[in-house]
Amino acid sequence: MSDMFKGWFDVDRKGLAKLIERRGKIWLLHELIANAWDADGVTTVEVTLFPEEGVPQATVAVTDDAPDGFADMSHAWTLFAESSRKSQAQKRGRFNLGEKLVLALCTEATIISTKAACIFDNRGRSTLKARRNAGTEFQGIAKITRAELAEIQKDLRKLISPIGITTRVNGEALPSRTPIKVIEATLATEIADGEDGILRRTARKCMLNVYEVALGETAMLYEMGIPVVETGDKWHVDVQQKVPLNMDRDNVTPAYLRDVRTLVVNALHDRLTEDDAATTFVNEALADEDATPEAVKRALDLKYGQKRAIFDPSDPEANMNLVSQGYTLIKGAQLTSAQWTNVKKHGAATPSGRIAPTQKALFGPGGKDVWVPIEKWTSEMHRIVEISKKMCAALIDQPVDVSILSDIKLGYAACFGGGPGVGPMRLSIPHLTFNLGRLGHEFFRSSVENGALWQLLIHEVGHWYEPNHLDEKYHEALCRLGSKMARLALSTPELFRS
């Protein structure tokens, strides 16, 4: 079948080299090392790099000890031959492109394995009689300057050698790394599915190895030990299966990266710090529908502290009261729509009006009947009511009605307001309400003499001018009322007499 299409097109090696050289020379080593790591039974991979004398070139050699060596030597020069690794999510290969793309960057190269060997030079491709007892050796001379070679040797230290495989560069073993967390998850991947062998996106269970970032490193996303893309996150993440990559195999989709970030934040939220709160990876996880309640709450702890509340436009005084108690208010624009969805779904923050609701009287026909009927008032109650009517009217220069209710469950001792339907008589004038349940009978017996009544009246009448305790206008109103009450004591002392 393949002969039918023989001669359809040729590959210009130099042109191919120009296209792939922009990926950086380190990529050449990644391809060779990934192939060596994927070999069945491999335990050791040796990488040798040294410059050629007098020319901007370097010899690159990668050798492994896999018992069976190269399975099919023709794959070394056949573009897009069917790769046995395409159907295995835990293998790195996809299109059998690795060696061909590396060869495109070499001026000459040899591949020696257990069953076959070949050389690529200016004469073309030739077979060799040489054989290895085990494993495969790739050796090539590539256009690599000394500066590029130094950068490659530095970048090779970013590799994470698979468990059970020793990888040495110029005789020095890559440092071993121990993951701080191993996460089991289901992630998108790509494998050849079905008889046609076409790579398809699917999802498979896999492990994510999370590593600390060493001094001088930038956090990266890895595919089975091979760096894919810098993330700048808190940790390296090494996905132990094929990562869905772009054609250049140097990046992933934003959606895939967010999935990975969410898994990591879910698993390691207890290791996050305040410095992490504003980072992209934490904010993306906070917005993800798979974020756990613990991760969402931890993210908000770091961003806003444990004493936090959602700004409540329906209860301004509750907002101000909580701020005075050291709370941080979270306003709408501070979180995205998706983040708000998670905050509310997991109960990670509560509106201020629910934490410390401003107490309001149960006025009106729909309220609970907790009013003390006038016929049940004691003489002391009548006395305080009459004094309060006169004093409040003098303070605001208009009539004021006064009534008494009794409910120990209400959080206020008195309140002052006005309008239709207030009090048991529903008068459309300012209204002062005493709560017997909070004040107790002693207040009505002694509050004139001990000054408690005057203190309470100044506090409550101040709300005629400003309902919010923490507003500067309320403070100014209290000062004016105190001054006016002092003037009344001098000019109209009978107001203060029993």
Secondary structure in CASP SS format (residue, H / E / C, confidence):
PFRMAT SS
TARGET T0000
AUTHOR 0000-0000-0000
METHOD secondary structure of the structure
MODEL  1
M C 1.00
S H 1.00
D H 1.00
M H 1.00
F H 1.00
K C 1.00
G C 1.00
W C 1.00
F C 1.00
D C 1.00
V C 1.00
D C 1.00
R H 1.00
K H 1.00
G H 1.00
L H 1.00
A H 1.00
K H 1.00
L H 1.00
I H 1.00
E H 1.00
R C 1.00
R C 1.00
G C 1.00
K C 1.00
I H 1.00
W H 1.00
L H 1.00
L H 1.00
H H 1.00
E H 1.00
L H 1.00
I H 1.00
A H 1.00
N H 1.00
A H 1.00
W H 1.00
D H 1.00
A C 1.00
D C 1.00
G C 1.00
V C 1.00
T C 1.00
T E 1.00
V E 1.00
E E 1.00
V E 1.00
T E 1.00
L E 1.00
F E 1.00
P E 1.00
E C 1.00
E C 1.00
G C 1.00
V C 1.00
P C 1.00
Q C 1.00
A E 1.00
T E 1.00
V E 1.00
A E 1.00
V E 1.00
T E 1.00
D E 1.00
D C 1.00
A C 1.00
P C 1.00
D C 1.00
G C 1.00
F C 1.00
A C 1.00
D C 1.00
M H 1.00
S H 1.00
H H 1.00
A H 1.00
W C 1.00
T C 1.00
L C 1.00
F C 1.00
A C 1.00
E C 1.00
S C 1.00
S C 1.00
R C 1.00
K C 1.00
S C 1.00
Q C 1.00
A C 1.00
Q C 1.00
K C 1.00
R C 1.00
G C 1.00
R C 1.00
F C 1.00
N C 1.00
L C 1.00
G H 1.00
E H 1.00
K H 1.00
L H 1.00
V H 1.00
L H 1.00
A C 1.00
L C 1.00
C E 1.00
T E 1.00
E E 1.00
A E 1.00
T E 1.00
I E 1.00
I E 1.00
S C 1.00
T C 1.00
K C 1.00
A C 1.00
A E 1.00
C E 1.00
I E 1.00
F E 1.00
D E 1.00
N C 1.00
R C 1.00
G E 1.00
R E 1.00
S E 1.00
T E 1.00
L C 1.00
K C 1.00
A C 1.00
R C 1.00
R C 1.00
N C 1.00
A C 1.00
G C 1.00
T C 1.00
E E 1.00
F E 1.00
Q E 1.00
G E 1.00
I E 1.00
A E 1.00
K C 1.00
I C 1.00
T C 1.00
R H 1.00
A H 1.00
E H 1.00
L H 1.00
A H 1.00
E H 1.00
I H 1.00
Q H 1.00
K H 1.00
D H 1.00
L H 1.00
R H 1.00
K H 1.00
L C 1.00
I C 1.00
S C 1.00
P C 1.00
I C 1.00
G C 1.00
I C 1.00
T E 1.00
T E 1.00
R E 1.00
V E 1.00
N C 1.00
G C 1.00
E E 1.00
A E 1.00
L C 1.00
P C 1.00
S C 1.00
R C 1.00
T C 1.00
P C 1.00
I C 1.00
K E 1.00
V E 1.00
I E 1.00
E E 1.00
A E 1.00
T E 1.00
L E 1.00
A E 1.00
T E 1.00
E E 1.00
I E 1.00
A E 1.00
D C 1.00
G C 1.00
E C 1.00
D C 1.00
G C 1.00
I C 1.00
L E 1.00
R E 1.00
R E 1.00
T E 1.00
A E 1.00
R E 1.00
K E 1.00
C E 1.00
M E 1.00
L E 1.00
N E 1.00
V E 1.00
Y E 1.00
E C 1.00
V C 1.00
A C 1.00
L C 1.00
G C 1.00
E C 1.00
T C 1.00
A C 1.00
M E 1.00
L E 1.00
Y E 1.00
E E 1.00
M C 1.00
G C 1.00
I E 1.00
P E 1.00
V E 1.00
V E 1.00
E E 1.00
T C 1.00
G C 1.00
D C 1.00
K C 1.00
W C 1.00
H E 1.00
V E 1.00
D E 1.00
V E 1.00
Q C 1.00
Q C 1.00
K C 1.00
V C 1.00
P C 1.00
L C 1.00
N C 1.00
M C 1.00
D C 1.00
R C 1.00
D C 1.00
N C 1.00
V C 1.00
T C 1.00
P H 1.00
A H 1.00
Y H 1.00
L H 1.00
R H 1.00
D H 1.00
V H 1.00
R H 1.00
T H 1.00
L H 1.00
V H 1.00
V H 1.00
N H 1.00
A H 1.00
L H 1.00
H H 1.00
D H 1.00
R H 1.00
L C 1.00
T C 1.00
E H 1.00
D H 1.00
D H 1.00
A C 1.00
A C 1.00
T C 1.00
T H 1.00
F H 1.00
V H 1.00
N H 1.00
E H 1.00
A H 1.00
L H 1.00
A H 1.00
D C 1.00
E C 1.00
D C 1.00
A C 1.00
T C 1.00
P H 1.00
E H 1.00
A H 1.00
V H 1.00
K H 1.00
R H 1.00
A H 1.00
L H 1.00
D H 1.00
L H 1.00
K H 1.00
Y H 1.00
G C 1.00
Q C 1.00
K C 1.00
R E 1.00
A E 1.00
I E 1.00
F C 1.00
D C 1.00
P C 1.00
S C 1.00
D C 1.00
P H 1.00
E H 1.00
A H 1.00
N H 1.00
M H 1.00
N H 1.00
L H 1.00
V H 1.00
S H 1.00
Q C 1.00
G C 1.00
Y C 1.00
T E 1.00
L E 1.00
I E 1.00
K C 1.00
G H 1.00
A H 1.00
Q H 1.00
L C 1.00
T C 1.00
S H 1.00
A H 1.00
Q H 1.00
W H 1.00
T H 1.00
N H 1.00
V H 1.00
K H 1.00
K H 1.00
H C 1.00
G C 1.00
A C 1.00
A C 1.00
T C 1.00
P E 1.00
S H 1.00
G H 1.00
R H 1.00
I H 1.00
A C 1.00
P C 1.00
T C 1.00
Q C 1.00
K C 1.00
A C 1.00
L C 1.00
F C 1.00
G C 1.00
P C 1.00
G C 1.00
G C 1.00
K C 1.00
D C 1.00
V C 1.00
W E 1.00
V C 1.00
P C 1.00
I H 1.00
E H 1.00
K H 1.00
W C 1.00
T C 1.00
S H 1.00
E H 1.00
M H 1.00
H H 1.00
R H 1.00
I H 1.00
V H 1.00
E H 1.00
I H 1.00
S H 1.00
K H 1.00
K H 1.00
M H 1.00
C H 1.00
A H 1.00
A H 1.00
L H 1.00
I H 1.00
D C 1.00
Q C 1.00
P C 1.00
V C 1.00
D E 1.00
V E 1.00
S E 1.00
I E 1.00
L E 1.00
S C 1.00
D C 1.00
I C 1.00
K C 1.00
L C 1.00
G C 1.00
Y C 1.00
A C 1.00
A E 1.00
C E 1.00
F E 1.00
G E 1.00
G C 1.00
G C 1.00
P C 1.00
G C 1.00
V E 1.00
G C 1.00
P C 1.00
M C 1.00
R C 1.00
L E 1.00
S C 1.00
I C 1.00
P C 1.00
H E 1.00
L E 1.00
T E 1.00
F E 1.00
N E 1.00
L H 1.00
G H 1.00
R H 1.00
L H 1.00
G C 1.00
H H 1.00
E H 1.00
F H 1.00
F H 1.00
R H 1.00
S H 1.00
S H 1.00
V H 1.00
E H 1.00
N H 1.00
G C 1.00
A H 1.00
L H 1.00
W H 1.00
Q H 1.00
L H 1.00
L H 1.00
I H 1.00
H H 1.00
E H 1.00
V H 1.00
G H 1.00
H H 1.00
W H 1.00
Y C 1.00
E C 1.00
P C 1.00
N C 1.00
H C 1.00
L C 1.00
D C 1.00
E H 1.00
K H 1.00
Y H 1.00
H H 1.00
E H 1.00
A H 1.00
L H 1.00
C H 1.00
R H 1.00
L H 1.00
G H 1.00
S H 1.00
K H 1.00
M H 1.00
A H 1.00
R H 1.00
L H 1.00
A H 1.00
L H 1.00
S H 1.00
T C 1.00
P H 1.00
E H 1.00
L H 1.00
F H 1.00
R C 1.00
S C 1.00
END
